[in-house]
Amino acid sequence: MNDKSFDTDNPYLRAALLRGLVSRRSAMMGAAGVSAAAFLAACGSAGKNPTPAGTGGGTSTAPAKTAAAAQDMSDTEKVVNWSNWTEYIDVSDDEKSRPTLEAFTKKTGIKVNYTEDYLDNDEFYAKVRPLLEGGQDTGRDLWVSTDWMVARLIRQGYIQKLDLANIPNARNLEPTFQNAEFDPDRQHSLPWQAGFACIGYNTKATGGKKVESMTQLLTDPALKGKVTLLTEMRDTVGLVLLDQGKDPANFTDADFEAAIDMIQQAKDSGQLKGFTGNEYTDGLSKGDIAACVAWSGDVASLRLDTPELGLTLPSAGYTIWTDNLVIPALAKHKKNAEKLIDYYYDPEVFKDVAAWVNYIPPVAGTKEALVADDPELGNNTLVFPTEEVLAKAHVFRPLNAAEETKYSKLFSALTTA
């Protein structure tokens, strides 16, 4: 497959990447692709840093510790505190409210304090770890972590087991997301979204050029000083490994170090503006960032208001990932959080989320719910990648504790120095 950038003249990737823009669907009509179930069957449960079912997630060493539980105040305190990534839930047309959250409160009487303060897995972990280590409440009842981070949190005893009696709609989990090796039988987590790591670019800042490979991103003089990479190691290094002809699911220490060297050279030459979490979206939209490693749904959404943005799935390959809902140790409103998860696992509700976030829904029946509302809309917006796109999607292999420490140290030296 040749590089194909995301633009209005490219129905191939429009079909492959965009789903569910209910209120903004005019940009998406005419797309076609395989069903959600077919996509999930082909990909497996992946991880925003990839970890499909059956391959494990992150480290796989010591047995998990039991997470501490607090006295649950859910019956007397009708509240749930939820931390999430930005651009990751439905919003009203005037962007002043979040309709599904408001509907949940109206239905249950439970207020949701929703905070978009999860920009990067490691950054968020650094904020909550001291509290968790000290046996203190984090002030959060629910958050959304990537598979490899969920594996770490389970192992360290920092997230609680879910009480599925409070989440009967968990039965709607797409079958391929079940029985993830890092969380057998989904005792600690349920998926929220899945998607791709890719290259995003702003043609106003690139002089009209498309950015079609990691080599171009890291070496093109026209982009010097205007490139950002993700602080998510598995996405950034995964794309570089693929660019160098290596498989993120099967690489050596030497391969990893060669990828780090390529990034180091770009940094030393002044090619890089820096490393970011989810906050890259603002700079990319404004043109302060010319091109970057990005996440597919972010760029797809942003492009509807900023048509000069483009998105490339490199021909060398790209990673695929999943983020998951988890309840931390000592959460004070666990049952309320589980009721919230149950609410979103109703496909009639999740279709409204899918209509905005542009990522792959893990809730079975979401596509059918959209079709029931509007057959044309449902059949055009819940489109998933073709077999040709799937052939280029890769997972980043699970790391043992020693590898995670070693690789994280090498990558951190790039991002913090």
N, C-alpha and C positions, 0 to 999 in steps of 0.2 A: 504494500500500500504506500503511495506517495504521501508526503506531508499534505494535510488538508487543513486550512485555517478556517476558523468559524467566522463566516460572513454571510450576508444575505444571498449571495450567489452560490452558496455551497449547501444544498439541501442534504447532502450526505451526512455532514456533522451536525447540521441542525436537527436532523432526525435522530442522530446518535446520542445527542447530549441533552436536548431540552425536553422537559416534561412539565405539564401542569401549570401554565401561566394563565389561569382562568380569566382574570381581569385584564390581562395584557396579551391575550392569545393571538392577536392579529399578526404578530411577528412570527408565529410558529406554524401557521396552517400549511398543510401540504406535506408535512413530515410523515414518514412511515417507518416502521421498524418491528422488531419482534416483541412479543409480550413481556410483561414484567416477570412472569414465572419462567419464561425461557431464558431471560437474562440471568436471573438468579441461579437457575440450574447450571448455566454455563460458567458463571463466575464463582459460585460458592459464596459463603459469607465472608466478606473481605474485611480489611481493616485499614480511616484517614491516616492511616498508615496500615498497610494491608495485612490481613490475617484471615484467610478463608477458613471455613469450617473444615476440620480435619488436618489443618496444618499447624495449629497452635497459635498463640498470640503473645508476642514479646518473650519474656523469659519463661523458662520451664524448669524450675529447680525445686526448692523446698516446698513442702506442702503448705496449703493456705492456712493462715491463722484465723481464728474466729473473731469477727468484728464486734466491738463493744456496742451494746444497745443502751439507749437512754430511756427513761420513762416517757412513753409516747403521750404527748399532749394533744393528739389530734381531735379527741372527742370534745375538748373544752376550748381549744384554740383553733379556730377555723381558718388556717393559713398554711401555705406551703411556700418555701423559698427555693427557687429554681435558678441555677446558673447555667447559661448556654452560650454557644458561639454566636457571633453576629450574623445577621441575614439568615436566620435558621428557623423562622416560624412565620406564619401568615400575618399580614398587616392589612389594615383597612385601606380603601382607596385614597383617603386623605392622609394616610400614614400616622394617624393619631391614636390608633388603638390596635389591639390584637384580638380579632373577633373570636377565635376559638377559645382563648383564655377567658374572655368575657362570658362566653356561653357556658364554660365550665363553672365559673363562679355563680352564674344565675341558676344553674342546674343543681349545684351542690351546696352553695353557701360558703364555699372555701375560696378565700382570696389567694391569688397567686402573685407573689413578689418575684417578678421575672427580671433577671439581670443579665445583660450581655457582657459578662466579664471573663469569658473563657476564650482567650485569643490564641492559645498555644498550650499543648499538653504539659510540657515541662514547666512553663511559666506558672500555669495554674497549680500544678503539683507543688511547686516551691512555695506558693502562698498557703496552701492548706496543710502541707506535711507537718510543719511545726506544731500546729494545733492537734492534728491526729496523733502525732508522736507523744504529745503531752497529755493525751486523754481528754481533750477539750472538744466541745461542739464547734464545728466550722461556721455555724450560722446558716448552713445550707441543708436542705432536705433532699435535694435532687440536683444532679448535674449530668453532663454529657461528655464522656471520654472515649477516645479511640481504643480499639481492641488491645493494642500492646500496652497501653496505660491501664486498661481494665485488668489485664493479667497481673501487672505489678501491684495494683491496689488490692486484688484478691489475695495475692501471696502475702502481702504485708498486713492483712486483716483490717484494711481501711474502708471496705465497703460491705454492707450487710446483705444477707440473703433476702431475696424477695419473698413475700408471702403471697403466693399465687392465688390464694383464696380471695384476696382483695383485687386481683387482676384477672378476672375470668376471660377477658378479651385477649389474654395472652395466647389463647388458642388460635388467634388470627395471625400469629407470626408465620411469615412465609417459611415453608419447610426447610429450605436450604440454609436458613439462618439458625436453625436449631442445632443443638449438640456441638457448639463450637468447642474445640479442644481446650481453649483457655478457660472456658466456663461450661462444663458439661451440664446438659439439661437446662441451660440458661437459669441457673439458680441465683446468680448475682446481677444479671444484666439483661436488657432487652434493646435491640437495635433502634436507633432513631432515624438515621439516613445513611446512604452509601453514595459514592461518586468517584471521580478521577482526580489525580494530580496531573497538571498540564502546564502549558505556557500561555500566559495572558499578555497582551501588548496593546498599546495605544498608538494608533497610526499617526496621530498628530505629533506625538513625541518621537516616533521612529522615522519621520520624514516620508510617511506613506508605505514603509516597508513592512512586510509580514515577518514575524520571527518564527522560524519553523524547526529549530533544533536547539539542543542544549549547547552545542558547539557555537552556534551563532550567538546565542544569548550571552555566553561567557567570553566571547572573543571579538565580536563585531565592534570596530572602533566607533561606529555611529551610535552605539548604545552606551558608550563609556560613561560611567558615573551615574547611570540612570537605571540600573538593574538591581532587583532585589530577589533574594532566595528565601525560602521558608525556613524558619527555625525548627520545623519538623524534620528531623534527620532522615527518617525513612522515605519521605517524599523527595526531598532535595537530592540526597545521595542516590536514591533509587533511580531517578531520572538520569543522573550522570552515569551511573553504572550501565544503564541501558544504552546511552549514547556511546559508551566505550565498548559496546558489544558484549556486555556481561549481563547475567540474569540475576536480578535481586533475590530471587528465590534460591539461588545456588551460587554463592560467591565466596571467595577466599579472603584472608587478611590482606594479601597483596592487592587484590581487586579493590577492596575498600580503600586502602591507602592510595591507590592510583586515582580513585575518584576524589578523595580529599585533596590530593596534589593539584588536580585540575581546578578545583574551586579555589585553592590557595593562590594559584597563579593568577586567576581572575581578580582575586582580592588585591594581590600585590600590584597588579597593573593599574589599579584604579577603576576597573570595570564595574565593581559593585558599589551600589549606594548603601547597601546594608542587608540585614536579615530581618524578617518580620514574621509575626503571627498573622491572625486574620485581619489586622489593621491595614494590610497592603491595599485593600479595596479603595480607600479614599485617595491614596496617592496615584493609583492606576487610573482612576476616573478623571482626576484633575490633570494628568499628564506629568506630574512630578516624577512618577515612575514610568519609564518608557516600556519596559517589559519585565516579566517576573515569572517565577514559579508560582502557580496559583491553583485554586480548586475550581473544578468545572462549573458547579452551580453558581458560585459567586460571580464569575465573569459572565456567564450566560444571563444572569439577572441584571447585572450592571449595564450590560450592553443595550438593554431595552431603553434605557434613559441616556446612554452614552454610545451612540452607534459607531463611533470611531474605534471602539474596543474590538479586538480580535482574540480568538482562542485557537490554539493548536494542540492537537494530540500528535506528538512527534512520531515519525515513521519508525524510529528506533524502538518505540514502545513507551508505556506510561504505567503508573501504578494505579491501583484501585483499592478503596478503603471503606470502612464502616465506622460510624460513631454510635455509642451506646448509652442508654439511660441507666444510671446507677444511684444508689442511696448510700451516703457516707455513714461511717460509724458515728454513733451518738446523735444522729439526726433526731430532732424533737417532734417531728410531724411525719413519721414514717408511713402511717396508714393513709394520711392525706396525699403523700407523694405517690403511693401505690394506686390510689383512686384516680390521680391525675394520669398516670401511665395507662391505666385501664381505659380512661376516657379517650386518649389518643389512639388506642389500639382498636377503636371502632372505625371501620373503613369509611363510614359516613362522616366522621370527623376528620380522619386523616386525609381525605381527599382535598379538604380545604387547605391543609398544610402543603400537600403535594402541589397544589395549584400555585404556590408561591416560591418554594425554596429551590426548585430545579434539581433536586437530588432523587435518588432511587428509593421509593418507599418500601419498607420491610413488612408492611401490613397487608396481608392477603385481602383481596376484595376492593382495594383502593381504585383500581382501574375500572372495575365494574360499577362502582359507585359513581364515578365520573361519567361513564357511558349512560347510566340511567338518567343523569341530569341533562346531558347533552351528548347524543351519540357522536356527532362530528367532533366535538371538543375532546371527549374521552378517547376516541380512537386516534387523535392527532397529537395529544399532548403527553399522554403516558406512553411514550415510545422509548424503547431501550436499544442499545447498540446492536448493530448487525454482527453476524459471525466474523466478518472481516475486522471490525473494531475489537471484538472480544479476543481475537487472536493476538492482538498487540497489548492486551492488558496483563499486568504482572502483579504478583504479590511480593512483599518483602519478607524474607524468611524469618522465623522466630529466632531470637537470640537467647543464649544462655546468660547467666548472671555475669560471667567473666567477659563475654563478648559485649554485652550491653555497657558495662563499665568502660571497657577499652575503647569501643567505638564512640560512645558518648563523649569521652574525654577528648578524642581527636576532633570531633565535630564542634564541641564546645570551644576549643581553642580558636576555631575559625569565627564563630559567632560572637564571641565576647572580647577578643583581643582588639 
